[in-house]
Amino acid sequence: MAAVPAWTRKKDRIEREFAFPDFPSAVRFVVRVARAAEEACHHPDIDIRWNRVRLSLTTHDEGGLSERDFVLAARCDALAARGRVRA
């Protein structure tokens, strides 16, 4: 968790909500996350609500969290920074 401090652990998953200036910015972020997830063959649960995107990561194959979740979480943080994410 130290590597992704903005994420919150909830039982067998980690979650984070990202906020963007508007809906198109949020959707562009989701598209970037989708590409990164495909490359990693590791797919988050995604909830989008206007300018907010909530991501939830767990490794279903392993029944909980794995290194893959934290690697993808860090990648999502970097992608959000490109999209001018707000706290």
C-alpha positions in Angstrom: 0.0 0.0 0.0 3.0 2.3 0.5 3.6 2.5 -3.2 0.0 3.6 -3.9 -1.0 5.7 -0.9 -4.1 7.3 -2.5 -5.7 3.8 -2.8 -7.8 2.3 0.0 -7.8 -1.4 0.9 -11.2 -3.0 1.3 -10.9 -6.6 2.2 -9.6 -8.4 -0.9 -9.4 -5.4 -3.1 -8.0 -1.9 -3.4 -10.0 1.1 -4.6 -9.6 4.7 -5.6 -11.9 7.4 -6.9 -10.5 9.9 -9.4 -12.1 13.3 -10.2 -11.7 15.1 -13.4 -12.8 18.6 -14.7 -15.6 17.1 -16.8 -17.2 14.0 -18.3 -15.0 13.9 -21.5 -11.8 14.0 -19.3 -13.1 11.1 -17.2 -14.0 9.0 -20.3 -10.5 9.7 -21.8 -9.0 8.4 -18.5 -11.2 5.3 -18.7 -10.0 4.6 -22.2 -6.3 4.9 -21.1 -7.0 2.6 -18.2 -8.7 0.1 -20.5 -5.6 0.1 -22.8 -3.2 -0.4 -19.8 -5.5 -3.2 -18.4 -5.4 -5.0 -21.7 -1.7 -4.8 -21.9 -1.4 -6.2 -18.4 -4.2 -8.7 -19.0 -5.6 -7.5 -15.7 -8.9 -5.7 -15.6 -10.3 -3.4 -12.9 -14.0 -2.9 -12.1 -14.8 0.6 -13.3 -17.6 2.9 -12.2 -18.0 6.2 -14.0 -20.3 9.0 -12.8 -20.0 12.2 -14.8 -16.5 13.5 -13.8 -15.7 10.8 -11.2 -14.2 7.4 -11.9 -13.9 4.7 -9.2 -11.5 1.8 -9.9 -11.5 -1.4 -7.9 -8.7 -4.0 -8.3 -8.4 -7.6 -7.1 -6.8 -10.7 -8.6 -9.8 -13.0 -9.0 -7.5 -15.9 -10.1 -5.7 -15.8 -6.8 -8.7 -15.0 -4.6 -7.4 -11.6 -3.5 -4.7 -9.0 -3.9 -1.5 -9.7 -5.8 1.4 -7.7 -7.1 -0.5 -7.2 -10.3 -3.1 -5.1 -8.5 -0.5 -2.7 -7.2 1.4 -2.5 -10.5 -1.8 -1.6 -12.3 -2.9 0.9 -9.5 0.4 2.7 -9.9 -0.1 2.8 -13.7 -3.6 4.2 -13.2 -2.2 6.9 -10.9 0.3 7.9 -13.6 -2.4 8.0 -16.3 -4.6 10.1 -14.1 -1.8 12.6 -13.6 -1.7 13.1 -17.4 -5.5 13.8 -17.3 -5.2 16.5 -14.7 -7.0 14.6 -11.9 -8.3 16.5 -9.0 -8.1 15.3 -5.4 
